[in-house]
Amino acid sequence: MTHDKTESLIREAVTEQAGRAVDGSVVIRALQRERPRRSMALVFAAVAVVVVAASAVVIPQLMRRDQAPPAAPGVVEERTILVLGRDGESRTDTIMLTRLAGERATAISVPRDTLVDIPGFGPGKVNSAFSQGREAALAAGASQGAADKTGAELTMSVVGGLTGMEIDDYLLIDMAAIGRAADAVGGVEVCVRSDTRDPLAQADFRAGRSLLTGPDALAFVRQRRGLPNGDLDRIMRQQVFLSGLIGRVTPANAAGVLAAVRDHVVTDADLLGLVESLARTRGGVRVALIPVDLEVSSPQGAGLEVSPEVVRPFVQSALAGEAPAAPDCVD
């Protein structure tokens, strides 16, 4: 609040209080008649009482009128979260750097085969960072929960170093929660361009639009065989599904979504606040995939080379609002 605004509030307060007060001249004449020698001190005291009353009663009321209403408790206003999806207890094959900023959400995917340097372990694929950190913690006597935390934090460090982003929280999700979340919002609509099938993922989809729930939702985000670009097409499916899911979260069903996934999520964030923030998102999710080079051979197997000098400015631009909306249909 500026100095001019404060002065204006004080003037308004004094004027309002003066309108309620007894005529000052009447008080002064009465005081002079009864105690002439103490009149000036009593006048000062009377003025002080008026000022204190105006400050204690009127000004706070005016300032409350001037202030904007506070944000809803628990709602995340702006946060960068690393979303990790895991099948079983080992590798995290889904890695998304997600930014929540008011009513806007952006998800930037990091392919699981991206070759990175993992602190304490050396070169490897980014999806192995979680399992390596977790297994080392278990070997040192950590509990399952503490080991999950260690693996997630190591992955945060790796992805943060690659993208140049400071990551606030992690959200480790068992893939089994996907179907539960879809059920909680009444299904997620997706569109595929052609018939696809992947027996290993139990995926069998026909061209066109489908409302996915339960096992079908899980199969959709897991499928990569039978797709033109394999894992990269799977990433696009995951982004489309995430956008559709977030678009279906509302204040009315947020509690149901939270109840459906709570037991399948490990996080250092306020989970309720995150779900409530998703309910405020408008216009779907902006999505992007970090720039990667062609697949190359490495001691860890075939992987994707990346350049942090290229990835970092790309991520900054995407999170600033330049990422496109999720596509309407996918392969």
NUFIZA-388376 format. One record per atom (N, C-alpha, C): residue in one letter; x, y, z. Coordinates in pm, whole numbers, padded with zeros to 5 digits, always signed. Layout:
<nodes>
AXYZ ...
</nodes>
This chain:
<nodes>
M+00085-00119+00000 M+00000+00000+00000 M+00089+00124+00000 T+00062+00227-00081 T+00147+00343-00093 T+00122+00441+00021 H+00215+00541+00035 H+00201+00644+00137 H+00075+00725+00113 D+00048+00762-00015 D-00071+00840-00048 D-00197+00767-00009 K-00201+00637-00032 K-00319+00557+00003 K-00339+00556+00154 T-00228+00539+00230 T-00237+00539+00376 T-00290+00671+00427 E-00236+00783+00372 E-00281+00916+00415 E-00431+00935+00388 S-00474+00885+00271 S-00616+00896+00236 S-00703+00819+00334 L-00657+00698+00374 L-00732+00618+00469 L-00743+00688+00604 I-00633+00751+00648 I-00633+00819+00778 I-00729+00937+00775 R-00724+01015+00665 R-00816+01129+00653 R-00961+01083+00658 E-00989+00974+00585 E-01126+00921+00583 E-01168+00875+00723 A-01072+00813+00795 A-01102+00762+00930 A-01132+00876+01026 V-01048+00980+01023 V-01067+01093+01114 V-01198+01163+01085 T-01229+01179+00955 T-01355+01244+00917 T-01474+01165+00967 E-01467+01029+00947 E-01577+00943+00991 E-01595+00949+01141 Q-01482+00947+01216 Q-01491+00949+01363 Q-01540+01085+01413 A-01496+01192+01346 A-01535+01326+01388 A-01685+01345+01377 G-01743+01282+01277 G-01887+01292+01257 G-01965+01229+01372 R-01901+01132+01441 R-01968+01063+01551 R-01943+01130+01687 A-01841+01214+01699 A-01797+01268+01827 A-01888+01381+01877 V-01878+01409+02007 V-01946+01524+02067 V-01877+01650+02020 D-01949+01761+02008 D-01892+01889+01968 D-01776+01924+02060 G-01657+01944+02005 G-01538+01969+02086 G-01546+02096+02166 S-01612+02200+02112 S-01619+02329+02184 S-01699+02314+02313 V-01802+02229+02313 V-01881+02207+02434 V-01795+02144+02543 V-01715+02044+02504 V-01627+01978+02600 V-01527+02076+02657 I-01469+02159+02571 I-01364+02252+02616 I-01422+02354+02713 R-01542+02412+02681 R-01601+02512+02770 R-01630+02452+02908 A-01679+02329+02907 A-01711+02265+03035 A-01585+02243+03118 L-01480+02202+03053 L-01355+02179+03124 L-01298+02308+03178 Q-01309+02415+03099 Q-01254+02544+03144 Q-01328+02595+03267 R-01459+02574+03272 R-01536+02620+03386 R-01497+02547+03514 E-01471+02416+03503 E-01447+02337+03623 E-01300+02336+03665 R-01207+02328+03572 R-01065+02320+03608 R-00985+02403+03508 P-00989+02534+03519 P-00924+02621+03422 P-00777+02589+03404 R-00707+02561+03517 R-00563+02545+03506 R-00523+02415+03439 R-00613+02317+03434 R-00577+02187+03376 R-00643+02169+03240 S-00708+02275+03188 S-00787+02261+03065 S-00703+02216+02947 M-00585+02276+02932 M-00506+02241+02814 M-00464+02094+02815 A-00425+02043+02929 A-00385+01903+02938 A-00502+01812+02906 L-00621+01849+02954 L-00737+01765+02928 L-00779+01771+02783 V-00760+01888+02721 V-00791+01898+02577 V-00702+01803+02499 F-00573+01805+02532 F-00480+01714+02463 F-00521+01569+02486 A-00565+01538+02608 A-00607+01401+02637 A-00729+01363+02556 A-00824+01459+02543 A-00945+01430+02465 A-00910+01405+02320 V-00821+01490+02266 V-00779+01470+02127 V-00712+01335+02110 A-00629+01297+02206 A-00560+01167+02198 A-00659+01053+02195 V-00764+01064+02278 V-00865+00959+02280 V-00931+00944+02144 V-00964+01057+02082 V-01027+01053+01950 V-00935+00986+01849 V-00806+01025+01850 V-00711+00969+01753 V-00694+00820+01773 V-00679+00779+01901 V-00662+00636+01929 V-00784+00557+01886 A-00902+00612+01912 A-01026+00542+01873 A-01033+00528+01723 A-00997+00637+01653 A-01001+00630+01506 A-00902+00527+01453 S-00784+00523+01516 S-00682+00428+01469 S-00721+00285+01498 A-00779+00262+01617 A-00807+00125+01661 A-00933+00068+01600 V-01029+00154+01564 V-01159+00104+01518 V-01182+00130+01371 V-01168+00254+01328 V-01208+00292+01193 V-01105+00250+01090 I-00977+00280+01115 I-00873+00251+01015 I-00865+00102+00982 P-00864+00011+01084 P-00862-00131+01048 P-00980-00171+00961 Q-01099-00112+00986 Q-01214-00146+00904 Q-01193-00102+00761 L-01138+00019+00742 L-01114+00069+00607 L-01007-00012+00536 M-00903-00050+00609 M-00795-00127+00548 M-00843-00264+00508 R-00934-00324+00589 R-00988-00455+00550 R-01067-00444+00422 R-01138-00332+00402 R-01213-00313+00278 R-01120-00299+00160 D-00999-00244+00186 D-00905-00218+00077 D-00829-00342+00035 Q-00820-00443+00122 Q-00740-00561+00093 Q-00816-00661+00007 A-00741-00733-00081 A-00802-00839-00163 A-00828-00961-00076 P-00931-01042-00106 P-00957-01163-00028 P-00843-01261-00039 P-00810-01335+00068 P-00697-01429+00063 P-00728-01547-00027 A-00620-01613-00076 A-00637-01733-00159 A-00694-01846-00074 A-00763-01938-00139 A-00819-02053-00068 A-00708-02131+00001 P-00728-02177+00125 P-00622-02250+00196 P-00585-02377+00123 G-00454-02405+00118 G-00408-02530+00058 G-00380-02522-00090 V-00440-02424-00161 V-00423-02416-00305 V-00279-02375-00338 V-00218-02447-00432 V-00082-02416-00474 V-00088-02308-00581 E-00031-02191-00554 E-00038-02082-00650 E+00063-02101-00763 E+00185-02139-00730 E+00289-02154-00832 E+00391-02254-00782 R+00411-02362-00858 R+00497-02470-00809 R+00550-02550-00928 T+00674-02595-00918 T+00732-02685-01018 T+00746-02823-00953 I+00681-02922-01012 I+00672-03055-00952 I+00723-03159-01050 L+00804-03251-01002 L+00851-03362-01085 L+00756-03480-01063 V+00683-03515-01168 V+00589-03627-01162 V+00659-03752-01214 L+00663-03855-01132 L+00728-03981-01167 L+00626-04094-01161 G+00609-04165-01272 G+00520-04280-01275 G+00601-04408-01275 R+00571-04498-01183 R+00650-04620-01175 R+00561-04743-01187 D+00615-04841-01255 D+00552-04973-01265 D+00628-05064-01170 G+00562-05119-01070 G+00634-05198-00971 G+00711-05106-00878 E+00828-05149-00834 E+00905-05072-00736 E+01036-05018-00793 S+01065-05041-00921 S+01198-05005-00968 S+01202-04879-01052 R+01197-04893-01185 R+01223-04779-01271 R+01101-04688-01289 T+01131-04562-01309 T+01026-04463-01335 T+01026-04432-01484 D+00938-04499-01558 D+00935-04483-01703 D+00856-04360-01747 T+00784-04298-01656 T+00715-04173-01686 T+00778-04062-01604 I+00832-03961-01673 I+00900-03851-01605 I+00850-03721-01667 M+00780-03640-01588 M+00726-03514-01637 M+00760-03401-01541 L+00820-03298-01596 L+00843-03175-01520 L+00717-03090-01537 T+00644-03071-01428 T+00512-03008-01436 T+00511-02876-01361 R+00459-02774-01427 R+00453-02641-01367 R+00308-02599-01348 L+00271-02568-01225 L+00139-02514-01194 L+00156-02366-01163 A+00086-02282-01236 A+00093-02137-01216 A-00046-02079-01232 G-00115-02060-01120 G-00251-02009-01126 G-00342-02107-01197 E-00401-02063-01308 E-00494-02149-01383 E-00424-02219-01499 R-00291-02208-01508 R-00218-02269-01619 R-00132-02385-01570 A-00131-02493-01647 A-00046-02608-01617 A+00035-02644-01741 T+00162-02674-01721 T+00251-02714-01832 T+00324-02840-01791 A+00330-02937-01881 A+00400-03064-01854 A+00506-03086-01962 I+00631-03098-01919 I+00742-03123-02012 I+00796-03263-01983 S+00789-03350-02082 S+00830-03489-02062 S+00978-03508-02091 V+01038-03594-02011 V+01177-03636-02030 V+01173-03784-02064 P+01213-03823-02187 P+01207-03966-02223 P+01287-04052-02127 R+01238-04169-02098 R+01300-04257-01999 R+01441-04298-02038 D+01471-04301-02170 D+01603-04345-02218 D+01703-04231-02233 T+01667-04112-02185 T+01759-03998-02192 T+01887-04029-02114 L+02001-04011-02178 L+02130-04039-02114 L+02175-03918-02033 V+02202-03942-01906 V+02239-03835-01814 V+02352-03882-01723 D+02406-03789-01646 D+02502-03824-01542 D+02429-03826-01409 I+02435-03939-01339 I+02364-03957-01213 I+02464-03941-01099 P+02451-03836-01018 P+02548-03812-00910 P+02567-03934-00821 G+02693-03974-00804 G+02725-04088-00721 G+02721-04221-00793 F+02668-04222-00917 F+02655-04348-00990 F+02712-04341-01132 G+02735-04223-01182 G+02792-04208-01315 G+02688-04204-01426 P+02729-04225-01552 P+02637-04218-01665 P+02529-04326-01657 G+02411-04293-01705 G+02302-04389-01707 G+02178-04328-01768 K+02074-04407-01782 K+01947-04357-01831 K+01872-04289-01717 V+01799-04185-01751 V+01734-04106-01648 V+01635-04189-01566 N+01574-04290-01627 N+01475-04369-01552 N+01540-04463-01451 S+01674-04475-01453 S+01742-04560-01356 S+01783-04483-01230 A+01773-04351-01233 A+01816-04271-01118 A+01734-04308-00994 F+01604-04321-01010 F+01519-04354-00895 F+01559-04489-00835 S+01570-04591-00920 S+01599-04725-00868 S+01738-04731-00805 Q+01836-04663-00863 Q+01970-04666-00805 Q+01974-04598-00668 G+01909-04483-00658 G+01904-04415-00529 G+01827-04495-00426 R+01717-04555-00469 R+01633-04632-00379 R+01706-04756-00328 E+01770-04831-00419 E+01839-04954-00381 E+01958-04926-00289 A+02028-04815-00314 A+02140-04779-00227 A+02091-04747-00086 A+01975-04678-00078 A+01920-04645+00053 A+01874-04770+00127 L+01811-04864+00055 L+01769-04990+00118 L+01890-05068+00169 A+01997-05070+00089 A+02118-05141+00129 A+02180-05080+00254 A+02156-04950+00274 A+02211-04881+00392 A+02119-04893+00513 G+02008-04967+00498 G+01918-04991+00610 G+01798-04900+00618 A+01771-04822+00513 A+01657-04731+00515 A+01526-04808+00501 S+01419-04749+00548 S+01286-04808+00531 S+01241-04791+00386 Q+01133-04860+00349 Q+01080-04849+00213 Q+01043-04703+00182 G+00975-04637+00276 G+00935-04498+00254 G+01054-04406+00238 A+01155-04424+00324 A+01274-04340+00315 A+01351-04368+00187 A+01352-04494+00142 A+01421-04530+00019 A+01352-04468-00102 D+01219-04469-00103 D+01144-04403-00211 D+01179-04255-00217 K+01187-04193-00101 K+01219-04050-00092 K+01358-04024-00148 T+01454-04109-00113 T+01590-04093-00163 T+01595-04105-00315 G+01527-04207-00368 G+01526-04225-00513 G+01460-04108-00585 A+01350-04058-00531 A+01281-03944-00592 A+01366-03818-00588 E+01433-03796-00475 E+01517-03676-00463 E+01638-03682-00554 L+01694-03803-00574 L+01805-03817-00668 L+01757-03785-00810 T+01639-03832-00847 T+01585-03802-00979 T+01557-03653-00994 M+01510-03589-00889 M+01491-03444-00891 M+01622-03372-00921 S+01728-03419-00858 S+01860-03359-00879 S+01905-03375-01024 V+01884-03495-01080 V+01926-03523-01218 V+01847-03438-01317 V+01714-03438-01304 V+01629-03363-01397 V+01649-03212-01380 G+01667-03168-01256 G+01693-03027-01232 G+01823-02983-01297 G+01927-03068-01289 G+02054-03036-01353 G+02044-03032-01504 L+01965-03123-01560 L+01949-03129-01705 L+01871-03009-01758 T+01763-02972-01689 T+01674-02867-01738 T+01708-02728-01688 G+01792-02720-01585 G+01824-02591-01527 G+01713-02535-01440 M+01615-02619-01403 M+01502-02574-01323 M+01520-02611-01177 E+01474-02522-01091 E+01468-02554-00948 E+01333-02622-00924 I+01337-02748-00883 I+01215-02827-00866 I+01174-02823-00719 D+01048-02789-00695 D+01000-02771-00558 D+00963-02902-00491 D+00894-02990-00564 D+00840-03111-00503 D+00845-03228-00601 Y+00828-03348-00548 Y+00815-03466-00634 Y+00681-03533-00606 L+00631-03602-00706 L+00505-03676-00695 L+00529-03812-00759 L+00549-03913-00676 L+00577-04049-00722 L+00446-04127-00724 I+00404-04169-00842 I+00272-04230-00859 I+00287-04374-00908 D+00225-04466-00839 D+00215-04603-00889 D+00121-04601-01009 M+00161-04664-01118 M+00080-04660-01239 M-00060-04718-01217 A-00073-04803-01116 A-00204-04859-01085 A-00306-04751-01048 A-00257-04634-01008 A-00348-04525-00969 A-00414-04460-01090 I-00361-04483-01210 I-00415-04417-01329 I-00562-04452-01349 G-00592-04582-01345 G-00730-04624-01363 G-00822-04571-01254 R-00774-04566-01132 R-00853-04516-01020 R-00885-04367-01039 A-00786-04291-01084 A-00807-04148-01106 A-00908-04126-01218 A-00898-04206-01325 A-00993-04194-01436 A-01135-04225-01388 D-01150-04327-01306 D-01282-04361-01253 D-01338-04248-01167 A-01250-04183-01090 A-01295-04079-00997 A-01351-03957-01069 V-01308-03934-01193 V-01359-03818-01268 V-01463-03858-01371 G-01504-03985-01369 G-01605-04030-01463 G-01553-04065-01601 G-01421-04091-01609 G-01361-04129-01736 G-01287-04014-01802 V-01188-04049-01884 V-01108-03950-01957 V-01122-03979-02107 E-01163-03879-02183 E-01181-03898-02326 E-01050-03880-02401 V-01019-03974-02491 V-00900-03967-02576 V-00941-03997-02720 C-00851-03965-02812 C-00876-03991-02953 C-00750-04051-03015 V-00764-04163-03086 V-00652-04224-03157 V-00682-04224-03307 R-00578-04206-03388 R-00597-04192-03533 R-00623-04324-03603 S-00570-04432-03546 S-00586-04562-03613 S-00595-04673-03510 D-00639-04789-03552 D-00646-04904-03462 D-00506-04940-03414 T-00493-04966-03285 T-00364-05007-03229 T-00385-05121-03131 R-00280-05203-03117 R-00290-05317-03027 R-00154-05349-02968 D-00151-05376-02839 D-00028-05414-02769 D-00066-05514-02661 P-00055-05644-02691 P-00097-05747-02595 P-00023-05736-02461 L+00105-05697-02465 L+00181-05690-02340 L+00124-05584-02246 A+00077-05473-02303 A+00016-05367-02222 A-00134-05386-02208 Q-00185-05495-02266 Q-00329-05523-02267 Q-00407-05408-02331 A-00346-05351-02437 A-00407-05238-02506 A-00467-05284-02638 D-00589-05244-02663 D-00658-05275-02788 D-00758-05163-02814 F-00717-05065-02898 F-00799-04946-02919 F-00835-04930-03066 R-00958-04886-03089 R-01006-04860-03224 R-00994-04712-03255 A-00978-04680-03382 A-00967-04541-03424 A-01089-04462-03380 G-01065-04338-03340 G-01174-04252-03298 G-01165-04218-03150 R-01274-04172-03094 R-01277-04127-02955 R-01326-04237-02862 S-01268-04238-02743 S-01307-04336-02641 S-01306-04267-02506 L-01396-04311-02418 L-01396-04264-02280 L-01332-04375-02196 L-01213-04346-02145 L-01134-04450-02077 L-01154-04447-01927 T-01173-04566-01871 T-01179-04584-01726 T-01098-04708-01690 G-01069-04723-01561 G-01006-04844-01509 G-00889-04898-01588 P-00890-05029-01618 P-00777-05094-01687 P-00749-05035-01825 D-00851-04988-01896 D-00828-04930-02029 D-00745-04803-02019 A-00767-04723-01916 A-00688-04601-01897 A-00542-04636-01873 L-00518-04736-01790 L-00381-04779-01763 L-00316-04834-01890 A-00389-04913-01967 A-00334-04970-02090 A-00297-04860-02189 F-00378-04756-02195 F-00354-04647-02290 F-00221-04577-02262 V-00192-04549-02134 V-00068-04476-02102 V+00054-04568-02101 R+00034-04699-02100 R+00148-04792-02099 R+00187-04838-02239 Q+00097-04829-02335 Q+00124-04886-02468 Q+00237-04814-02539 R+00331-04891-02594 R+00435-04837-02682 R+00462-04927-02801 R+00432-05054-02788 R+00449-05145-02902 R+00334-05126-03000 G+00367-05133-03127 G+00266-05112-03230 G+00246-04965-03264 L+00323-04876-03201 L+00315-04733-03231 L+00433-04693-03319 P+00415-04600-03414 P+00522-04565-03509 P+00653-04526-03443 N+00647-04450-03334 N+00770-04401-03269 N+00790-04458-03129 G+00731-04573-03104 G+00756-04643-02979 G+00735-04559-02855 D+00840-04545-02774 D+00828-04477-02645 D+00792-04330-02660 L+00837-04264-02767 L+00804-04123-02787 L+00653-04105-02811 D+00592-04199-02882 D+00447-04193-02899 D+00375-04224-02768 R+00433-04312-02687 R+00374-04338-02556 R+00376-04212-02470 I+00484-04136-02478 I+00493-04011-02403 I+00380-03917-02445 M+00356-03908-02576 M+00248-03823-02624 M+00113-03870-02569 R+00092-04000-02563 R-00032-04053-02507 R-00045-04014-02360 Q+00064-04023-02287 Q+00060-03986-02146 Q+00026-03838-02128 Q+00081-03755-02214 Q+00053-03612-02206 Q-00094-03583-02237 V-00145-03648-02341 V-00286-03629-02378 V-00377-03677-02266 F-00344-03791-02208 F-00426-03844-02098 F-00421-03749-01979 L-00302-03700-01943 L-00288-03609-01830 L-00371-03483-01853 S-00365-03429-01974 S-00442-03309-02004 S-00592-03336-01990 G-00636-03449-02043 G-00777-03485-02031 G-00820-03507-01888 L-00732-03571-01809 L-00764-03598-01668 L-00776-03468-01590 I-00679-03379-01606 I-00682-03253-01533 I-00805-03171-01573 G-00841-03179-01701 G-00958-03107-01747 G-01087-03157-01685 R-01085-03278-01629 R-01205-03336-01567 R-01208-03319-01415 V-01099-03270-01356 V-01096-03248-01211 V-01167-03116-01181 T-01263-03121-01092 T-01340-03003-01054 T-01345-02992-00902 P-01385-02875-00850 P-01399-02864-00704 P-01495-02969-00648 A-01592-03010-00730 A-01692-03106-00681 A-01636-03247-00667 N-01541-03287-00755 N-01490-03424-00747 N-01348-03432-00695 A-01289-03318-00655 A-01149-03317-00610 A-01127-03410-00491 A-01221-03412-00397 A-01206-03499-00281 A-01207-03646-00322 G-01290-03681-00420 G-01293-03819-00469 G-01165-03858-00539 V-01107-03766-00615 V-00979-03793-00681 V-00870-03817-00577 L-00868-03731-00475 L-00769-03745-00369 L-00782-03879-00299 A-00903-03918-00267 A-00926-04046-00199 A-00885-04164-00287 A-00904-04151-00418 A-00874-04260-00510 A-00725-04286-00524 V-00644-04180-00517 V-00501-04196-00546 V-00412-04188-00423 R-00467-04146-00310 R-00382-04118-00194 R-00290-04234-00157 D-00341-04357-00158 D-00261-04473-00118 D-00161-04518-00224 H-00164-04453-00340 H-00073-04491-00449 H+00024-04380-00484 V+00037-04283-00393 V+00122-04167-00419 V+00219-04146-00303 V+00344-04117-00338 V+00444-04074-00240 V+00487-03935-00282 T+00479-03838-00191 T+00512-03700-00226 T+00562-03624-00105 D+00638-03519-00132 D+00679-03428-00025 D+00597-03301-00030 A+00493-03300-00114 A+00408-03182-00130 A+00278-03198-00054 D+00200-03091-00049 D+00065-03095+00007 D-00025-03151-00102 L-00060-03279-00089 L-00136-03346-00195 L-00274-03283-00214 L-00338-03245-00105 L-00469-03181-00117 L-00456-03049-00193 G-00352-02973-00162 G-00332-02846-00232 G-00309-02866-00381 L-00236-02972-00417 L-00212-02999-00558 L-00342-03035-00631 V-00423-03120-00570 V-00549-03159-00633 V-00640-03038-00648 E-00645-02953-00546 E-00728-02833-00555 E-00676-02739-00662 S-00545-02734-00680 S-00488-02651-00786 S-00525-02704-00923 L-00525-02835-00938 L-00565-02895-01066 L-00710-02859-01098 A-00793-02851-00995 A-00934-02818-01016 A-00950-02674-01066 R-00850-02590-01044 R-00857-02451-01089 R-00799-02431-01228 T-00735-02533-01281 T-00670-02521-01412 T-00775-02507-01522 R-00749-02419-01616 R-00842-02397-01727 R-00769-02418-01860 G-00841-02471-01957 G-00786-02482-02092 G-00691-02598-02113 G-00696-02699-02027 G-00610-02814-02048 G-00466-02786-02010 V-00378-02878-02049 V-00237-02869-02013 V-00154-02840-02138 R-00063-02746-02127 R+00036-02723-02234 R+00142-02831-02220 V+00186-02889-02331 V+00277-03004-02323 V+00397-02983-02414 A+00507-03048-02379 A+00628-03042-02460 A+00715-03163-02429 L+00808-03191-02518 L+00906-03298-02502 L+01043-03235-02518 I+01134-03261-02424 I+01266-03197-02434 I+01334-03238-02565 P+01416-03151-02623 P+01486-03185-02747 P+01584-03301-02724 V+01575-03404-02807 V+01665-03520-02796 V+01724-03550-02933 D+01844-03607-02932 D+01908-03651-03055 D+01862-03792-03088 L+01909-03843-03199 L+01875-03979-03237 L+01930-04080-03137 E+01869-04195-03135 E+01911-04300-03044 E+02055-04341-03073 V+02133-04356-02968 V+02273-04394-02982 V+02301-04514-02891 S+02412-04582-02919 S+02453-04693-02834 S+02534-04640-02716 S+02518-04706-02603 S+02593-04668-02484 S+02615-04792-02400 P+02706-04786-02300 P+02728-04902-02213 P+02600-04946-02143 Q+02503-04855-02130 Q+02377-04889-02064 Q+02271-04935-02164 G+02311-04952-02290 G+02216-04989-02395 G+02182-04869-02480 A+02092-04888-02576 A+02052-04778-02663 A+01986-04668-02580 G+02027-04545-02607 G+01972-04432-02531 G+01962-04309-02618 L+01909-04201-02560 L+01890-04076-02632 L+01985-03971-02578 E+02066-03914-02666 E+02159-03811-02624 E+02087-03676-02616 V+02126-03597-02518 V+02069-03463-02502 V+02181-03364-02471 S+02154-03238-02499 S+02250-03132-02468 S+02185-03035-02370 P+02236-03025-02248 P+02177-02930-02152 P+02173-02788-02205 E+02271-02750-02289 E+02274-02614-02344 E+02156-02589-02437 V+02100-02695-02493 V+01981-02683-02579 V+01854-02702-02496 V+01859-02796-02403 V+01740-02829-02324 V+01698-02713-02234 R+01791-02647-02170 R+01756-02546-02069 R+01678-02428-02126 P+01726-02363-02234 P+01643-02253-02288 P+01509-02300-02342 F+01505-02424-02394 F+01379-02479-02443 F+01279-02491-02328 V+01324-02544-02215 V+01236-02561-02100 V+01189-02426-02047 Q+01279-02329-02041 Q+01240-02195-01994 Q+01130-02137-02081 S+01144-02151-02213 S+01042-02098-02305 S+00910-02171-02290 A+00918-02304-02278 A+00795-02384-02266 A+00719-02347-02140 L+00789-02332-02029 L+00723-02301-01904 L+00674-02157-01899 A+00729-02071-01986 A+00685-01932-01993 A+00557-01917-02074 G+00506-02028-02128 G+00379-02020-02200 G+00388-02052-02347 E+00506-02090-02396 E+00522-02116-02538 E+00496-02262-02577 A+00472-02348-02481 A+00441-02488-02514 A+00301-02495-02575 P+00281-02584-02672 P+00149-02596-02734 P+00050-02675-02647 A-00075-02664-02681 A-00177-02746-02612 A-00161-02891-02654 A-00207-02982-02570 A-00202-03124-02605 A-00281-03149-02732 P-00231-03235-02822 P-00302-03260-02948 P-00437-03326-02925 D-00524-03308-03022 D-00658-03364-03009 D-00656-03516-03028 C-00576-03564-03124 C-00566-03709-03153 C-00421-03751-03154 V-00395-03877-03119 V-00260-03931-03118 V-00257-04062-03197 D-00134-04108-03228 D-00118-04237-03297 D-00146-04351-03201 
</nodes>
